[in-house]
Amino acid sequence: MLAFLTKRQKDLLQIIYSHIKNEGYPPTFEEMRNSLKVSSNQSVIDLLTKLENKKVIVRNESSARGLVILPYGYEILREKPLTPFLGVSHAGSPIDTISIQGEWQEISSELTKLVNEVFILKVSGDSMINAGIDDGDKVLVQEQKEYVSGDIVLADVNGESTIKRFMSDDKPPYLYLKPENPAYSNITFTSGVELKGKVVSIIKNADN
């Protein structure tokens, strides 16, 4: 059963959603205050507290724009969840991830439960073509702490990002990142390799 929201609470939730979708980031207190046509930040804070208590948003109070809509909130609004599009990662030799601020993208409602832990990256390169990930595709990456052999992952290799298949074997090199294209070599784990997330979905480029 969905939480009951007053009209004022739902208005603010819609303001937050629309601002994220249209501008690429959540609104500030001033922007929320102006949209609601109220004179004090306290009125906004009271509404945000109620929305948070009803599990439709979470707040990061250390950030002026630290608002995230929870799955419950998207259900109430009857909107598809939004997830941040962070930039470009390489499926080839590792390269720096290119940060792209202020861009969000709708994802399938089937992935709503992942919305607070996922982000989208655009793929550049062809080292994962045999896994169905082509140059220009986007991947949905879920942050997590544990991985199993065979997972397709986003990895940081000496400060640069790459998408590969994580492999754990009982013989040398034991742990390594495997490309899905025979033209590329495995990347052996060292202290400079860190797994940043698991690829949970592929968003195909319409031009491929």
N, CA, C and O of each residue as an XYZ file, in Angstrom:
832
protein
N       0.836     -1.194      0.000
C       0.000      0.000      0.000
C       0.876      1.252      0.000
O       1.794      1.363      0.813
N       0.600      2.198     -0.909
C       1.397      3.398     -1.003
C       1.121      4.339      0.157
O       0.001      4.416      0.662
N       2.159      5.054      0.570
C       1.993      6.030      1.639
C       1.056      7.142      1.172
O       1.080      7.544      0.009
N       0.234      7.628      2.096
C      -0.659      8.728      1.765
C       0.110     10.043      1.853
O       0.736     10.337      2.871
N       0.060     10.824      0.788
C       0.682     12.139      0.791
C      -0.390     13.210      0.697
O      -1.372     13.069     -0.033
N      -0.185     14.278      1.445
C      -1.072     15.431      1.286
C      -0.772     16.074     -0.060
O       0.250     15.780     -0.679
N      -1.658     16.947     -0.510
C      -1.444     17.622     -1.787
C      -0.127     18.396     -1.763
O       0.613     18.391     -2.747
N       0.170     19.058     -0.648
C       1.382     19.853     -0.547
C       2.626     18.967     -0.618
O       3.613     19.337     -1.255
N       2.586     17.813      0.025
C       3.715     16.888     -0.012
C       3.933     16.350     -1.429
O       5.062     16.253     -1.909
N       2.824     16.006     -2.080
C       2.937     15.487     -3.446
C       3.416     16.571     -4.405
O       4.170     16.292     -5.337
N       2.976     17.813     -4.175
C       3.453     18.930     -5.000
C       4.970     19.051     -4.919
O       5.643     19.227     -5.935
N       5.504     18.956     -3.700
C       6.949     19.070     -3.537
C       7.673     17.899     -4.177
O       8.723     18.079     -4.795
N       7.119     16.695     -4.035
C       7.724     15.519     -4.663
C       7.775     15.696     -6.174
O       8.774     15.355     -6.808
N       6.697     16.230     -6.755
C       6.661     16.467     -8.201
C       7.673     17.525     -8.611
O       8.303     17.416     -9.663
N       7.828     18.548     -7.780
C       8.817     19.603     -8.049
C      10.221     19.010     -8.089
O      11.016     19.325     -8.975
N      10.513     18.151     -7.120
C      11.837     17.516     -7.069
C      12.060     16.660     -8.311
O      13.108     16.747     -8.950
N      11.070     15.831     -8.651
C      11.191     14.958     -9.825
C      11.397     15.769    -11.106
O      12.301     15.483    -11.891
N      10.551     16.781    -11.309
C      10.615     17.568    -12.539
C      11.949     18.297    -12.662
O      12.500     18.415    -13.756
N      12.462     18.782    -11.539
C      13.730     19.498    -11.576
C      14.876     18.552    -11.939
O      15.744     18.905    -12.737
N      14.879     17.348    -11.354
C      15.916     16.363    -11.684
C      15.843     15.988    -13.162
O      16.864     15.923    -13.846
N      14.623     15.741    -13.650
C      14.468     15.300    -15.036
C      14.843     16.396    -16.033
O      15.476     16.128    -17.054
N      14.450     17.628    -15.727
C      14.654     18.719    -16.680
C      16.018     19.387    -16.561
O      16.593     19.809    -17.565
N      16.540     19.486    -15.337
C      17.784     20.216    -15.124
C      18.980     19.295    -14.914
O      20.121     19.709    -15.119
N      18.731     18.046    -14.506
C      19.816     17.097    -14.317
C      20.283     16.969    -12.883
O      21.220     16.220    -12.608
N      19.649     17.686    -11.956
C      20.040     17.609    -10.548
C      18.873     18.104     -9.698
O      17.997     18.804    -10.206
N      18.850     17.752     -8.411
C      17.739     18.155     -7.543
C      17.726     19.666     -7.302
O      18.751     20.326     -7.468
N      16.568     20.218     -6.911
C      16.476     21.655     -6.646
C      17.101     22.038     -5.306
O      17.226     21.204     -4.409
N      17.495     23.317     -5.178
C      17.958     23.859     -3.910
C      16.749     24.249     -3.057
O      15.610     24.223     -3.524
N      17.015     24.610     -1.804
C      15.937     25.091     -0.941
C      15.255     26.313     -1.558
O      14.029     26.428     -1.535
N      16.050     27.209     -2.100
C      15.474     28.418     -2.695
C      14.564     28.069     -3.862
O      13.483     28.642     -4.003
N      14.997     27.130     -4.700
C      14.179     26.733     -5.852
C      12.897     26.035     -5.402
O      11.833     26.258     -5.980
N      12.993     25.196     -4.380
C      11.785     24.538     -3.863
C      10.854     25.566     -3.215
O       9.638     25.504     -3.392
N      11.426     26.506     -2.466
C      10.623     27.537     -1.801
C       9.883     28.384     -2.832
O       8.699     28.676     -2.662
N      10.574     28.778     -3.898
C       9.940     29.596     -4.931
C       8.853     28.824     -5.674
O       7.802     29.376     -5.998
N       9.110     27.552     -5.942
C       8.115     26.747     -6.655
C       6.862     26.521     -5.825
O       5.751     26.483     -6.352
N       7.058     26.372     -4.513
C       5.913     26.176     -3.618
C       5.260     27.485     -3.219
O       4.167     27.499     -2.654
N       5.948     28.605     -3.523
C       5.457     29.939     -3.163
C       5.307     30.091     -1.646
O       4.286     30.559     -1.143
N       6.373     29.674     -0.934
C       6.423     29.869      0.515
C       7.611     30.775      0.825
O       8.525     30.911      0.011
N       7.593     31.390      2.001
C       8.585     32.416      2.313
C       9.761     31.921      3.142
O      10.777     32.609      3.235
N       9.644     30.735      3.750
C      10.717     30.286      4.637
C      11.214     28.895      4.265
O      10.463     28.058      3.764
N      12.509     28.670      4.524
C      13.079     27.347      4.308
C      12.464     26.314      5.249
O      12.396     25.131      4.917
N      12.015     26.764      6.427
C      11.466     25.832      7.406
C      10.236     25.111      6.862
O      10.022     23.934      7.152
N       9.433     25.817      6.078
C       8.257     25.177      5.470
C       8.679     24.043      4.544
O       8.052     22.985      4.505
N       9.762     24.287      3.796
C      10.284     23.257      2.893
C      10.867     22.104      3.701
O      10.634     20.938      3.383
N      11.631     22.434      4.754
C      12.246     21.400      5.594
C      11.187     20.502      6.215
O      11.361     19.285      6.271
N      10.081     21.098      6.686
C       9.005     20.306      7.297
C       8.420     19.324      6.287
O       8.160     18.167      6.618
N       8.215     19.784      5.063
C       7.662     18.899      4.033
C       8.659     17.804      3.664
O       8.273     16.649      3.487
N       9.939     18.159      3.547
C      10.961     17.159      3.224
C      11.050     16.099      4.315
O      11.215     14.914      4.025
N      10.941     16.526      5.563
C      10.994     15.585      6.689
C       9.844     14.588      6.604
O      10.028     13.394      6.839
N       8.667     15.084      6.269
C       7.504     14.202      6.150
C       7.662     13.235      4.979
O       7.301     12.062      5.080
N       8.201     13.733      3.873
C       8.438     12.849      2.728
C       9.475     11.782      3.071
O       9.354     10.628      2.658
N      10.486     12.177      3.824
C      11.516     11.219      4.218
C      10.945     10.191      5.189
O      11.256      9.004      5.085
N      10.124     10.628      6.119
C       9.508      9.703      7.085
C       8.588      8.703      6.396
O       8.400      7.586      6.877
N       8.017      9.112      5.267
C       7.121      8.230      4.519
C       7.860      7.400      3.465
O       7.246      6.723      2.641
N       9.192      7.472      3.514
C      10.061      6.624      2.679
C       9.897      6.891      1.186
O       9.984      5.971      0.374
N       9.661      8.152      0.827
C       9.574      8.478     -0.596
C      10.802      9.237     -1.083
O      11.038      9.312     -2.289
N      11.593      9.805     -0.165
C      12.861     10.432     -0.519
C      13.887     10.129      0.566
O      13.528      9.688      1.658
N      15.158     10.363      0.268
C      16.208     10.412      1.282
C      16.978     11.700      1.055
O      17.070     12.194     -0.069
N      17.531     12.237      2.136
C      18.277     13.488      2.066
C      19.716     13.286      2.518
O      19.989     12.539      3.458
N      20.619     13.957      1.838
C      22.008     14.078      2.288
C      22.169     15.513      2.746
O      22.336     16.414      1.923
N      22.120     15.735      4.045
C      22.084     17.088      4.569
C      23.391     17.839      4.395
O      23.443     19.046      4.629
N      24.452     17.146      3.986
C      25.727     17.822      3.744
C      25.776     18.477      2.370
O      26.724     19.196      2.053
N      24.748     18.227      1.552
C      24.702     18.782      0.202
C      23.438     19.599      0.013
O      22.355     19.189      0.428
N      23.583     20.772     -0.622
C      22.430     21.639     -0.855
C      21.431     20.987     -1.800
O      20.240     21.297     -1.763
N      21.917     20.086     -2.644
C      21.029     19.414     -3.600
C      20.957     17.907     -3.314
O      20.696     17.111     -4.216
N      21.191     17.524     -2.056
C      21.282     16.109     -1.705
C      19.939     15.446     -1.518
O      19.589     15.057     -0.404
N      19.177     15.309     -2.595
C      17.862     14.671     -2.542
C      17.823     13.508     -3.523
O      18.261     13.637     -4.666
N      17.301     12.374     -3.075
C      17.123     11.205     -3.936
C      15.696     10.708     -3.766
O      15.229     10.530     -2.641
N      15.005     10.483     -4.873
C      13.654      9.919     -4.814
C      13.763      8.410     -4.716
O      14.443      7.777     -5.523
N      13.093      7.831     -3.727
C      13.090      6.384     -3.533
C      12.058      5.725     -4.447
O      11.191      6.408     -4.991
N      12.143      4.393     -4.623
C      11.175      3.693     -5.478
C       9.715      4.010     -5.140
O       8.883      4.158     -6.035
N       9.414      4.110     -3.852
C       8.069      4.452     -3.410
C       7.596      5.767     -4.017
O       6.443      5.901     -4.426
N       8.512      6.739     -4.069
C       8.179      8.048     -4.621
C       7.821      7.986     -6.083
O       6.880      8.643     -6.528
N       8.583      7.180     -6.849
C       8.270      7.034     -8.272
C       6.914      6.355     -8.470
O       6.174      6.692     -9.394
N       6.597      5.402     -7.599
C       5.289      4.754     -7.690
C       4.170      5.756     -7.468
O       3.180      5.761     -8.200
N       4.324      6.597     -6.468
C       3.295      7.600     -6.172
C       3.110      8.553     -7.345
O       1.984      8.915     -7.687
N       4.224      8.961     -7.964
C       4.153      9.875     -9.104
C       3.760      9.163    -10.399
O       3.400      9.805    -11.386
N       3.834      7.824    -10.383
C       3.572      7.016    -11.578
C       4.526      7.404    -12.709
O       4.136      7.552    -13.867
N       5.791      7.561    -12.320
C       6.844      7.906    -13.264
C       7.923      6.841    -13.244
O       8.106      6.143    -12.247
N       8.642      6.723    -14.363
C       9.784      5.817    -14.405
C      10.915      6.398    -13.565
O      11.100      7.615    -13.538
N      11.668      5.552    -12.885
C      12.785      6.062    -12.087
C      13.863      6.686    -12.961
O      14.036      6.321    -14.124
N      14.584      7.635    -12.374
C      15.688      8.302    -13.045
C      16.992      7.871    -12.405
O      17.059      7.687    -11.189
N      18.015      7.711    -13.202
C      19.326      7.383    -12.663
C      20.366      8.247    -13.359
O      20.203      8.551    -14.541
N      21.428      8.653    -12.672
C      22.390      9.572    -13.272
C      23.233      8.934    -14.361
O      23.693      7.800    -14.226
N      23.429      9.676    -15.442
C      24.326      9.272    -16.522
C      25.657      9.950    -16.243
O      25.797     11.156    -16.447
N      26.641      9.178    -15.774
C      27.870      9.761    -15.253
C      28.927     10.033    -16.306
O      29.791     10.883    -16.094
N      28.886      9.345    -17.421
C      29.917      9.617    -18.414
C      30.236      8.427    -19.292
O      29.362      7.620    -19.607
N      31.489      8.325    -19.683
C      31.928      7.320    -20.638
C      32.973      6.415    -20.002
O      33.906      6.896    -19.360
N      32.821      5.117    -20.177
C      33.847      4.180    -19.739
C      34.296      3.368    -20.942
O      33.535      3.174    -21.890
N      35.530      2.896    -20.899
C      36.128      2.260    -22.064
C      36.005      0.744    -22.001
O      36.291      0.128    -20.974
N      35.583      0.157    -23.098
C      35.662     -1.291    -23.266
C      36.808     -1.540    -24.237
O      36.597     -1.713    -25.438
N      37.983     -1.554    -23.717
C      39.216     -1.654    -24.482
C      40.326     -1.468    -23.478
O      40.255     -2.022    -22.381
N      41.345     -0.712    -23.813
C      42.352     -0.363    -22.821
C      41.751      0.643    -21.852
O      40.949      1.476    -22.272
N      42.106      0.600    -20.569
C      41.530      1.532    -19.606
C      41.831      2.986    -19.972
O      42.946      3.321    -20.372
N      40.815      3.842    -19.827
C      40.998      5.279    -20.017
C      40.277      6.001    -18.898
O      39.474      5.401    -18.184
N      40.557      7.283    -18.739
C      39.857      8.067    -17.727
C      38.372      8.119    -18.047
O      37.980      8.275    -19.203
N      37.551      7.989    -17.013
C      36.115      8.190    -17.174
C      35.851      9.673    -17.380
O      36.375     10.510    -16.646
N      35.049      9.994    -18.368
C      34.720     11.387    -18.640
C      33.472     11.746    -17.855
O      32.411     11.165    -18.079
N      33.586     12.688    -16.946
C      32.459     13.080    -16.111
C      31.509     13.959    -16.900
O      31.932     14.942    -17.510
N      30.231     13.615    -16.893
C      29.196     14.406    -17.550
C      28.183     14.790    -16.487
O      27.425     13.942    -16.015
N      28.163     16.056    -16.106
C      27.276     16.513    -15.049
C      25.926     16.918    -15.634
O      25.827     17.323    -16.793
N      24.889     16.800    -14.802
C      23.596     17.345    -15.165
C      22.853     16.568    -16.224
O      22.143     17.162    -17.035
N      22.995     15.266    -16.241
C      22.233     14.464    -17.201
C      21.726     13.208    -16.507
O      22.498     12.454    -15.915
N      20.426     12.997    -16.587
C      19.793     11.810    -16.009
C      19.007     11.108    -17.094
O      18.643     11.718    -18.099
N      18.746      9.832    -16.897
C      18.030      9.049    -17.892
C      17.036      8.133    -17.215
O      17.308      7.575    -16.153
N      15.854      7.979    -17.853
C      14.858      7.054    -17.320
C      15.338      5.626    -17.491
O      15.993      5.288    -18.477
N      14.999      4.784    -16.503
C      15.290      3.357    -16.617
C      14.005      2.580    -16.430
O      13.011      3.118    -15.943
N      14.024      1.324    -16.812
C      12.838      0.485    -16.718
C      12.325      0.396    -15.289
O      13.107      0.343    -14.340
N      11.006      0.380    -15.148
C      10.420      0.267    -13.809
C      10.785     -1.064    -13.164
O      10.690     -1.201    -11.944
N      11.201     -2.046    -13.958
C      11.623     -3.327    -13.397
C      12.894     -3.182    -12.561
O      13.192     -4.026    -11.716
N      13.642     -2.098    -12.806
C      14.886     -1.867    -12.079
C      14.719     -0.825    -10.982
O      15.705     -0.322    -10.445
N      13.462     -0.498    -10.646
C      13.201      0.525     -9.639
C      13.909      0.229     -8.333
O      14.432      1.143     -7.696
N      13.936     -1.030     -7.922
C      14.523     -1.375     -6.627
C      16.013     -1.073     -6.573
O      16.589     -1.018     -5.486
N      16.654     -0.874     -7.735
C      18.083     -0.602     -7.761
C      18.399      0.890     -7.828
O      19.570      1.270     -7.847
N      17.364      1.745     -7.866
C      17.565      3.119     -8.288
C      18.555      3.891     -7.424
O      19.184      4.821     -7.928
N      18.723      3.556     -6.162
C      19.625      4.320     -5.313
C      21.064      3.835     -5.394
O      21.941      4.420     -4.760
N      21.325      2.794     -6.149
C      22.654      2.196     -6.165
C      23.198      2.054     -7.573
O      24.192      1.356     -7.773
N      22.578      2.694     -8.558
C      22.987      2.472     -9.939
C      23.309      3.773    -10.647
O      22.868      4.850    -10.247
N      24.095      3.645    -11.718
C      24.366      4.768    -12.591
C      24.604      4.221    -13.987
O      24.839      3.026    -14.171
N      24.540      5.103    -14.958
C      24.680      4.713    -16.353
C      26.002      5.242    -16.907
O      26.387      6.380    -16.642
N      26.681      4.409    -17.670
C      27.895      4.823    -18.373
C      27.761      4.461    -19.847
O      27.202      3.420    -20.193
N      28.272      5.318    -20.698
C      28.329      5.021    -22.129
C      29.629      4.293    -22.423
O      30.681      4.649    -21.893
N      29.557      3.277    -23.265
C      30.714      2.433    -23.562
C      31.438      2.939    -24.806
O      30.824      3.227    -25.833
N      32.741      3.037    -24.686
C      33.591      3.373    -25.826
C      34.593      2.241    -26.022
O      35.381      1.949    -25.122
N      34.570      1.605    -27.184
C      35.507      0.516    -27.448
C      34.801     -0.780    -27.769
O      33.577     -0.877    -27.686
N      35.600     -1.791    -28.141
C      35.019     -3.036    -28.645
C      35.522     -4.281    -27.924
O      35.388     -5.387    -28.449
N      36.100     -4.128    -26.728
C      36.686     -5.299    -26.071
C      35.637     -6.220    -25.456
O      35.981     -7.311    -25.000
N      34.349     -5.807    -25.430
C      33.309     -6.638    -24.816
C      32.233     -7.033    -25.821
O      31.105     -7.340    -25.436
N      32.577     -7.025    -27.103
C      31.563     -7.278    -28.132
C      30.978     -8.690    -28.051
O      29.810     -8.888    -28.385
N      31.768     -9.667    -27.616
C      31.251    -11.034    -27.521
C      30.339    -11.229    -26.313
O      29.727    -12.285    -26.156
N      30.251    -10.212    -25.464
C      29.300    -10.222    -24.354
C      28.071     -9.381    -24.700
O      27.216     -9.138    -23.848
N      27.992     -8.944    -25.950
C      26.834     -8.172    -26.386
C      26.920     -6.698    -26.058
O      25.913     -5.993    -26.130
N      28.118     -6.207    -25.692
C      28.302     -4.794    -25.379
C      29.134     -4.165    -26.490
O      30.329     -4.434    -26.610
N      28.501     -3.333    -27.294
C      29.154     -2.737    -28.452
C      29.518     -1.280    -28.190
O      28.997     -0.649    -27.270
N      30.404     -0.770    -28.999
C      30.797      0.634    -28.924
C      29.549      1.514    -29.061
O      28.770      1.352    -30.000
N      29.365      2.444    -28.117
C      28.210      3.330    -28.161
C      27.038      2.887    -27.312
O      26.123      3.673    -27.069
N      27.044      1.640    -26.855
C      25.995      1.183    -25.935
C      26.161      1.874    -24.581
O      27.212      2.441    -24.282
N      25.103      1.815    -23.771
C      25.192      2.271    -22.388
C      24.987      1.073    -21.474
O      24.258      0.141    -21.813
N      25.627      1.104    -20.327
C      25.464      0.025    -19.355
C      24.985      0.604    -18.036
O      25.384      1.695    -17.629
N      24.122     -0.152    -17.384
C      23.635      0.209    -16.063
C      24.501     -0.525    -15.054
O      24.548     -1.755    -15.044
N      25.181      0.226    -14.211
C      26.139     -0.339    -13.254
C      25.588     -0.209    -11.841
O      25.171      0.870    -11.422
N      25.592     -1.323    -11.110
C      25.157     -1.312     -9.716
C      26.378     -1.407     -8.809
O      27.199     -2.315     -8.943
N      26.485     -0.455     -7.882
C      27.567     -0.502     -6.915
C      27.339     -1.663     -5.950
O      26.227     -1.855     -5.459
N      28.383     -2.430     -5.681
C      28.266     -3.519     -4.714
C      29.639     -3.874     -4.169
O      30.666     -3.424     -4.678
N      29.634     -4.693     -3.119
C      30.888     -5.018     -2.435
C      31.396     -6.412     -2.765
O      32.589     -6.682     -2.629
N      30.507     -7.305     -3.198
C      30.916     -8.678     -3.470
C      30.643     -9.039     -4.925
O      29.647     -8.606     -5.505
N      31.529     -9.831     -5.504
C      31.421    -10.217     -6.905
C      31.704    -11.711     -7.034
O      32.422    -12.290     -6.219
N      31.133    -12.326     -8.065
C      31.416    -13.731     -8.341
C      32.070    -13.836     -9.712
O      31.879    -12.985    -10.580
N      32.830    -14.878     -9.878
C      33.522    -15.093    -11.144
C      32.528    -15.117    -12.294
O      31.517    -15.816    -12.233
N      32.813    -14.362    -13.332
C      31.938    -14.281    -14.489
C      31.138    -12.992    -14.565
O      30.581    -12.672    -15.615
N      31.071    -12.240    -13.457
C      30.378    -10.953    -13.480
C      31.057    -10.000    -14.456
O      32.285     -9.958    -14.531
N      30.263     -9.236    -15.203
C      30.810     -8.135    -15.997
C      30.850     -6.916    -15.086
O      29.842     -6.563    -14.474
N      32.001     -6.277    -14.996
C      32.200     -5.251    -13.978
C      32.774     -3.964    -14.580
O      33.358     -3.955    -15.664
N      32.581     -2.897    -13.837
C      33.311     -1.656    -14.061
C      34.474     -1.672    -13.087
O      34.273     -1.775    -11.877
N      35.676     -1.571    -13.602
C      36.865     -1.639    -12.758
C      37.704     -0.378    -12.914
O      37.752      0.241    -13.977
N      38.354     -0.025    -11.828
C      39.332      1.058    -11.839
C      40.715      0.415    -11.892
O      41.086     -0.345    -10.998
N      41.468      0.718    -12.930
C      42.810      0.148    -13.107
C      43.822      1.289    -13.069
O      44.000      2.026    -14.038
N      44.478      1.408    -11.913
C      45.462      2.477    -11.729
C      44.883      3.855    -12.043
O      45.524      4.685    -12.688
N      43.649      4.076    -11.569
C      43.022      5.379    -11.733
C      42.254      5.566    -13.028
O      41.714      6.645    -13.273
N      42.195      4.542    -13.860
C      41.467      4.633    -15.113
C      40.395      3.550    -15.150
O      40.551      2.491    -14.541
N      39.309      3.820    -15.867
C      38.174      2.898    -15.833
C      38.122      1.999    -17.053
O      38.566      2.364    -18.141
N      37.565      0.812    -16.842
C      37.373     -0.127    -17.941
C      36.246     -1.087    -17.582
O      35.958     -1.309    -16.406
N      35.614     -1.651    -18.599
C      34.568     -2.657    -18.406
C      35.093     -3.991    -18.915
O      35.496     -4.111    -20.072
N      35.086     -4.992    -18.038
C      35.596     -6.319    -18.369
C      34.816     -7.366    -17.585
O      33.966     -7.034    -16.759
N      35.115     -8.636    -17.852
C      34.532     -9.724    -17.078
C      35.495    -10.107    -15.949
O      36.671    -10.384    -16.183
N      34.968    -10.117    -14.721
C      35.783    -10.498    -13.558
C      35.917    -12.011    -13.513
O      34.922    -12.729    -13.601
N      37.148    -12.495    -13.374
C      37.384    -13.928    -13.333
C      38.188    -14.291    -12.080
O      39.162    -13.624    -11.732
N      37.757    -15.357    -11.420
C      38.458    -15.904    -10.259
C      38.740    -17.368    -10.546
O      37.817    -18.160    -10.738
N      40.025    -17.730    -10.575
C      40.420    -19.082    -10.964
C      41.264    -19.717     -9.852
O      41.778    -19.016     -8.980
N      41.405    -21.049     -9.891
C      42.200    -21.737     -8.865
C      43.639    -21.959     -9.318
O      44.385    -22.714     -8.694
N      44.020    -21.304    -10.398
C      45.393    -21.380    -10.878
C      45.808    -19.994    -11.366
O      44.950    -19.161    -11.658
N      47.103    -19.739    -11.458
C      47.563    -18.409    -11.880
C      46.926    -18.006    -13.209
O      46.769    -18.851    -14.091
N      46.554    -16.730    -13.371
C      46.829    -15.596    -12.463
C      45.783    -15.415    -11.355
O      45.734    -14.354    -10.733
N      44.962    -16.412    -11.103
C      43.974    -16.433    -10.018
C      42.857    -15.398    -10.228
O      41.719    -15.764    -10.520
N      43.185    -14.111    -10.079
C      42.190    -13.057    -10.283
C      42.619    -12.199    -11.470
O      43.757    -11.734    -11.535
N      41.689    -11.994    -12.410
C      42.022    -11.157    -13.557
C      40.742    -10.622    -14.207
O      39.643    -11.108    -13.943
N      40.911     -9.628    -15.047
C      39.816     -9.044    -15.823
C      39.941     -9.545    -17.253
O      40.984     -9.396    -17.891
N      38.868    -10.136    -17.742
C      38.908    -10.774    -19.055
C      38.092     -9.977    -20.075
O      36.917     -9.701    -19.834
N      38.687     -9.603    -21.202
C      37.917     -8.981    -22.282
C      37.102    -10.039    -23.020
O      37.432    -11.224    -22.980
N      36.059     -9.615    -23.681
C      35.270    -10.543    -24.499
C      35.514    -10.230    -25.966
O      34.588    -10.036    -26.754
N      36.793    -10.188    -26.296
C      37.255     -9.969    -27.661
C      38.694    -10.479    -27.693
O      39.538     -9.957    -26.965
N      38.994    -11.478    -28.512
C      40.339    -12.088    -28.487
C      41.455    -11.133    -28.897
O      42.630    -11.472    -28.757
N      41.116     -9.955    -29.397
C      42.154     -9.000    -29.783
C      42.759     -8.296    -28.570
O      43.756     -7.585    -28.696
N      42.152     -8.496    -27.385
C      42.627     -7.822    -26.181
C      43.150     -8.843    -25.175
O      42.739    -10.004    -25.172
N      44.061     -8.387    -24.323
C      44.684     -9.255    -23.326
C      44.001     -9.124    -21.971
O      43.372     -8.112    -21.662
N      44.146    -10.187    -21.168
C      43.647    -10.139    -19.789
C      44.404     -9.080    -18.986
O      45.542     -8.732    -19.300
N      43.744     -8.583    -17.951
C      44.378     -7.649    -17.020
C      44.487     -8.355    -15.673
O      43.475     -8.648    -15.037
N      45.706     -8.626    -15.244
C      45.929     -9.316    -13.976
C      45.697     -8.363    -12.803
O      46.065     -7.190    -12.862
N      45.086     -8.880    -11.744
C      44.833     -8.065    -10.559
C      46.138     -7.675     -9.886
O      47.040     -8.493     -9.707
N      46.212     -6.402     -9.518
C      47.298     -5.880     -8.692
C      46.658     -4.984     -7.640
O      45.433     -4.881     -7.572
N      47.468     -4.344     -6.833
C      46.930     -3.414     -5.836
C      46.280     -2.200     -6.481
O      45.541     -1.463     -5.828
N      46.560     -1.991     -7.776
C      45.989     -0.852     -8.485
C      44.665     -1.131     -9.150
O      44.130     -0.265     -9.842
N      44.108     -2.345     -8.956
C      42.822     -2.713     -9.566
C      41.739     -2.728     -8.492
O      41.899     -3.360     -7.448
N      40.650     -2.037     -8.750
C      39.526     -2.004     -7.812
C      38.222     -2.144     -8.588
O      38.010     -1.453     -9.584
N      37.353     -3.034     -8.133
C      36.050     -3.207     -8.760
C      35.090     -2.154     -8.224
O      34.945     -1.992     -7.012
N      34.434     -1.438     -9.137
C      33.568     -0.325     -8.749
C      32.086     -0.652     -8.845
O      31.264      0.020     -8.222
N      31.734     -1.678     -9.617
C      30.322     -2.030     -9.746
C      30.116     -3.128    -10.767
O      31.002     -3.433    -11.565
N      28.933     -3.718    -10.729
C      28.563     -4.802    -11.644
C      27.612     -4.285    -12.708
O      26.675     -3.548    -12.404
N      27.849     -4.668    -13.949
C      26.939     -4.315    -15.043
C      25.690     -5.184    -14.926
O      25.770     -6.409    -15.019
N      24.542     -4.550    -14.724
C      23.295     -5.299    -14.536
C      22.351     -5.213    -15.727
O      21.378     -5.962    -15.816
N      22.642     -4.301    -16.635
C      21.776     -4.176    -17.801
C      22.537     -3.453    -18.910
O      23.409     -2.625    -18.647
N      22.192     -3.780    -20.147
C      22.793     -3.137    -21.316
C      21.709     -2.369    -22.050
O      20.653     -2.920    -22.361
N      21.966     -1.104    -22.328
C      21.023     -0.273    -23.084
C      21.630     -0.092    -24.463
O      22.597      0.650    -24.629
N      21.064     -0.769    -25.454
C      21.668     -0.803    -26.777
C      21.563      0.542    -27.485
O      20.546      1.231    -27.398
N      22.614      0.893    -28.173
C      22.622      2.082    -29.017
C      21.744      1.797    -30.229
O      21.936      0.794    -30.917
N      20.791      2.669    -30.488
C      19.845      2.463    -31.603
C      20.545      2.416    -32.944
O      20.007      1.861    -33.902
N      21.745      2.994    -33.031
C      22.465      3.025    -34.304
C      23.267      1.756    -34.547
O      23.768      1.543    -35.651
N      23.397      0.896    -33.512
C      24.189     -0.336    -33.683
C      23.389     -1.396    -34.425
O      23.890     -2.495    -34.660
